[in-house]
Amino acid sequence: QVQLVESGGGLVQTGGSLRLSCAASGSFGRINAMGWYRQAPGKQREFVARITSDNRLSYADSVKGRFTLSRDNANNTVYLQMGSLKPEDTAVYYCNTFFSDNRLYWGQGTQVTVSS
């Protein structure tokens, strides 16, 4: 069984920063990619950022230059450093992990609220 444990969400003012973390634990082989999606009320879940096993990074246009994704391979953890936060960044943020055996897991989600 695999678990993704997310942390770091909360309430922040416009222009503030937060750091989310997601740690994968359990029985698994190689991790191909880890990333973040988000879902705002009444909207579909959308891609935020992803890092692959060979450290290729990709970001949604809406967060480029403001969010930075990094990875701690030894601890199977990714960190999403979010800066210059805007009210439109308010959403539940979900971590996902794609394994080499084609399994895809999602975390439980963590709420990020940016007040104006």
N, C-alpha and C positions, 0 to 999 in steps of 0.2 A: 504494500500500500504506500501511496505517496501523499505527502501533505505539503501544501504551500501555505506558509504563515506570513501574513502581511502585517506591517505596523507602520506607524508614523503619520497617519492621517490626523486631521483636526481642523480647527477654525483659525483662520489667519486673515489679516486685513489686506486689501489691495496693495500690491507691491511687495508683499512679504514673501517668505520662503518656507518651504517644508521639505523634508526628506522622507521618502517612503522606502521601506525595505521589504524584501520578499525572500524568504529562505525555504529551500526545498529540502525535505527530509524523507527518509524511508528507503525502500529498496528500488533502485533504478540503476541503469547503466549510464551511458553518456548523455549529457544534456546538449541538444542541438541549438536551442535558442531559449532565451527568457525575455519576457517583455511585459508591457503594461497596456491595458486598455482602460477606457473609462465610459461611464454611462451617466448622463445627466437626466434629471426627471423628464419624462415624456419623450426622450430621444433614444435612438439606437446606440448600442455599444460601439465605440469607435477606437481605432488604433491610436496609441500614444507614442510608444517607443519600443525598440527591440534590439537585443544584442545577440549575435550568433556565437557559436563555439570558437570561430576564428576571429572573434572581436569586431565583426562588421556591425556598425551601428546604423539604425534608421530611425527617423523621427517624423511625426506628423508635422505638416507645415505650420500648424497652429501653435506648436510648442518649440519649434526650432529657435535656437538662440536663447531660450529661457530655461529649458529642461536639459539635464544631463544624466544619461544612464551609464552606470558603471557596474562592474561585476567582480565578485570575489569568488574565484573558481574553487579555492580550497574549502570554502564553506557553502558552496552552491547557493550563493546569495546575490541578488541584484539590488542596486540602490537607484532610486530616481530622485535626483536633486531638482527641486522645482523652485524657480525664482521668478521675480517680477510677476507674481500671480495676479490673475484678473478674475472678476466675478464669473466670467464664462468658463473658467477652469473648475468651477464647482461641479462635483460629480462623485460617484462612487468609483474608486480606482481598483481595478482587478489585475492581479498578476497572473501570467500564464507561462507555462513551461512546456516545451516540445522536446520529447526524448527521442533518442536514436531508434527506438523500437516503434516509433510512430504514435506513442501515447501523448495525449495533450491533456494537461491538468490546469484547472483554474483555482485561484485562491477564493476566499470568502468575500473579499472586497473590503476596502477601507474608505471611509467618507472623508472627502476634502471639501471644505466650505470656505469660500473667499468672500468676505464682506466688503461692501462698497463704502 
